[in-house]
Amino acid sequence: MYIDKKEVLRYLEYKSGVVDENIDLLIDECINEIKEISNWKYIYKIFSIHKNEEQVKLLKSNLIFKGKDILEHLKNSSMCAVIAVTLGSNIDTKIRYYEKVSMTKALILDACASVGVEWACDEVQKEIRKEAQSKGLSITYRYSPGYGDFFIDIQPEIINALDAQKNIGLTVTENNILIPRKSVSAVIGFQNDSIVAKHFGCKKCNSFMSCKYRKGGSYCGN
């Protein structure tokens, strides 16, 4: 697992180039701890899809994606991969522990875990890209519930379609929050290799007005 310290600092909203020596050492400590205790797992399935003007139906499943943004995301795709990735429950347990003894360390560990799960998603995306290439196709970027009008109430259906609880220990609460918390679900389209996949940009995100990354002149990378 690779956890980029610069990305950790971005999550912590560091805007200056100078980091306190104690904080810098604490970040290194937390990065190492995440690597030691994480047990990252993933599952994905590839579906053929059928689209109309209102929805995307994933064939041989009960998944139906609605919303103009997910339709736009998959507009050039005839197939898609649905993925779920988690760092495991040890991370949640350790963050809760540090919340009781050192809130600073809890915040840093949380940031390190956020970077870690994005790294894990990138690794899964590389595997999916190879599958697409074997079919003479390329892929879109990954698109997660909660982005644009692809609402998070689809999470239970995604978890069920992937049998993610059995396969990687991933569940979802009645409020559609993934447990363990450092987990991600996403959709990646397969499309013609000549088509350039474009990110929709921050303005499509439900958190556009309050996003700490946009205010800092950056973006979340999702």
WOGIDA-V789234 format. One line per field, one symbol per residue. phi: phi as a letter, one per 30 degrees, with the letter a starting at -180 (. if undefined). A space follows every 10 residues. Layout:
BEGIN
phi->???
END
This chain:
BEGIN
phi->.ccddddddd ddidccdcce eddddddedd edddddcdbd babbbcbdbb bbdcacccdi acdbcbkddd ddecdcccba ccbbbbdjde dedddddddd cadedddddd dddddddddd dddddddddd ddddcibcbd ddbcejcicc ddddeedddd ddhddddbic bbddcicdbe ddbbcabbdc bedddddcdd jdddddcedc dddddcibbd id
END
